[in-house]
Amino acid sequence: MQSDARKTALQILIKIQAKRLPLDLVIEDFQNTINTMDPKDRRLMNAIVYGVLRWRSRLDRVIAESSRTPLHKIEPRIRDILRIAIFQIIYLDRVPESAAIHTAVELTKFISSTRGAPGFVNGVLRNVQKVWTKIYDPPSETPFIQRMAWKHAIPEWMLERWTARFGEDRTEILAQSVNRIPSITLRVNRMRTDMENLQGLMDEKVREVSPNPWINDALDFSHPEGAIDRLPGFRDGFFQIQDASAQLAGLMLAPRSGERILDACAGYGGKTGHLALLMQNKGEITAVDLNGSKLMRLTHEMQRLGVNIVKTQTQDLTNSKAAMNLGRFDRIFLDAPCSGMGVIRRNPDIKWNRDEEGLKNFALRQSKLLETMAALLKPGGLMVYAVCSTEPEETTEVIDHFLAHHPEMHREAPGARFPDQARTLLTEKNDFMPWQETFELDGFFATALRKTGRRKVVAS
Ligand SMILES: C[S@@+](CC[C@H](N)C(=O)[O-])C[C@H]1O[C@@H](n2cnc3c(N)ncnc32)[C@H](O)[C@@H]1O
């Protein structure tokens, strides 16, 4: 019988590759299967999926060196099986080489009807041990960009733009950091419990639990014993998982009890839960997303947290006319869809699913969303524009372009709710822009924009 861990890992990798779908969405699709796995299998499955995506181009180099068939001519599903096996041989000490090869051959029989496929996989993998140590690291004379791409498994186009912006030294640190496995951060639900109680509950089920240095009411931890929803206090709504960067962006909006808030692009409700907490569950939050099934999950999430001030609406917010049906808001959080290039360490598929053209398309969509938000914000109101990226197209350039066309909107420094210790993460213009390589935070961008008056219509 084929091990569930490897089979599920393979199915996830095939789906990501074939449909260019984001890892988190694909994992969602497999959640029922994952929930039935025992913790050991689930850990192995996670290690394989994330490991293969993290090191993909390096693993492919080993395949190319070990196979007589050129890499691009190998059937994509067989390529994924080879990547899974090579990842185990190189990175997972606990898996003997023979087991990695045997399970790869079994997987091949399971998914391929091509007669020679199992023999081909067996033959390639028998060569791996001989070749991988010779070619895994680049020769020292390799030019910088190619050396970084080889060593850290990062596409050259990303390294080129980072090197042009930051120089070689910082790019190297950034390249290393995107492959580090980050700790997980949770936000304590103060309506249900407190830090001390939750830390006590967590202590036995996770490792390295400690208060997050940037923000109050947040705990960092690693190596959860099982799935997050099995951790103590989860079912009781004691916490929500959310990186400190995203929490700091929520504090920039600083919503108050009784206000009318729009959570635009609300997704599964990470920000919604935080905003409701800041409002002490008093007032009204309208959570909007293009994806209705995400909003259904958001509704369950709010029930779990004990939040009852949220109503949801499935809507395309790039259509500013249609959005007027939502009414006007005191504050708006726009968590815009983006490349996610600040969170590669959590979503390593982003390395292989993005290109420069795509950044321009994101920027166009972000600009349209900002236009809608400008119309929905009450005079005197505040909005926060946020993306989990630090690429200029999606951050400063989008905002500078927007402000040039909206004299009624102004950047504003975060208010008193923003923690003092995090002010070092603000730029000269008061944009919040932490760097993942320096601060152990997700790469992020958020800016607060105040609407100071009505927009003047200029006669042409
Ligand atoms: C960055 S994610 C939101 C994450 C969420 N706010 C959270 O904290 O968990 C961006 C969201 O924008 C949604 N989206 C994309 N295009 C949209 C549009 N035109 N109108 C409304 N929502 C959109 C996506 O479905 C996705 O859920």
The ligand as an SDF file (V2000), in Angstrom:
LIG
                    3D

 27 29  0  0  0  0  0  0  0  0999 V2000
   -4.7030   39.1200    0.4220 C   0  0  0  0  0  0  0  0  0  0  0  0
   -6.1090   38.1580    0.2280 S   0  0  0  0  0  0  0  0  0  0  0  0
   -7.0820   38.6220    1.6140 C   0  0  0  0  0  0  0  0  0  0  0  0
   -6.6410   38.0580    2.9370 C   0  0  0  0  0  0  0  0  0  0  0  0
   -7.5920   38.3890    4.0590 C   0  0  0  0  0  0  0  0  0  0  0  0
   -7.8860   39.7870    4.1590 N   0  0  0  0  0  0  0  0  0  0  0  0
   -7.0790   37.8900    5.4000 C   0  0  0  0  0  0  0  0  0  0  0  0
   -6.5460   38.6890    6.1820 O   0  0  0  0  0  0  0  0  0  0  0  0
   -7.1970   36.6970    5.6650 O   0  0  0  0  0  0  0  0  0  0  0  0
   -6.9280   39.0080   -1.0860 C   0  0  0  0  0  0  0  0  0  0  0  0
   -8.3680   38.6140   -1.3120 C   0  0  0  0  0  0  0  0  0  0  0  0
   -8.8800   39.4550   -2.3470 O   0  0  0  0  0  0  0  0  0  0  0  0
   -9.9210   38.7610   -2.9860 C   0  0  0  0  0  0  0  0  0  0  0  0
  -10.1770   39.4630   -4.2660 N   0  0  0  0  0  0  0  0  0  0  0  0
   -9.4260   39.4090   -5.3980 C   0  0  0  0  0  0  0  0  0  0  0  0
   -9.9460   40.2290   -6.3380 N   0  0  0  0  0  0  0  0  0  0  0  0
  -11.0300   40.8030   -5.7850 C   0  0  0  0  0  0  0  0  0  0  0  0
  -12.0220   41.7340   -6.2750 C   0  0  0  0  0  0  0  0  0  0  0  0
  -11.9470   42.2030   -7.5310 N   0  0  0  0  0  0  0  0  0  0  0  0
  -13.0310   42.0940   -5.4660 N   0  0  0  0  0  0  0  0  0  0  0  0
  -13.1110   41.5950   -4.2090 C   0  0  0  0  0  0  0  0  0  0  0  0
  -12.2120   40.7200   -3.6930 N   0  0  0  0  0  0  0  0  0  0  0  0
  -11.1940   40.3250   -4.4740 C   0  0  0  0  0  0  0  0  0  0  0  0
   -9.3810   37.3410   -3.0820 C   0  0  0  0  0  0  0  0  0  0  0  0
  -10.4330   36.4100   -3.2290 O   0  0  0  0  0  0  0  0  0  0  0  0
   -8.6220   37.1960   -1.7600 C   0  0  0  0  0  0  0  0  0  0  0  0
   -9.4160   36.5540   -0.8000 O   0  0  0  0  0  0  0  0  0  0  0  0
  1  2  1  0
  2  3  1  0
  2 10  1  0
  3  4  1  0
  4  5  1  0
  5  6  1  0
  5  7  1  0
  7  8  2  0
  7  9  1  0
 10 11  1  0
 11 12  1  0
 11 26  1  0
 12 13  1  0
 13 14  1  0
 13 24  1  0
 14 15  1  0
 14 23  1  0
 15 16  2  0
 16 17  1  0
 17 18  1  0
 17 23  2  0
 18 19  1  0
 18 20  2  0
 20 21  1  0
 21 22  2  0
 22 23  1  0
 24 25  1  0
 24 26  1  0
 26 27  1  0
M  CHG  2   2   1   9  -1
M  END
$$$$
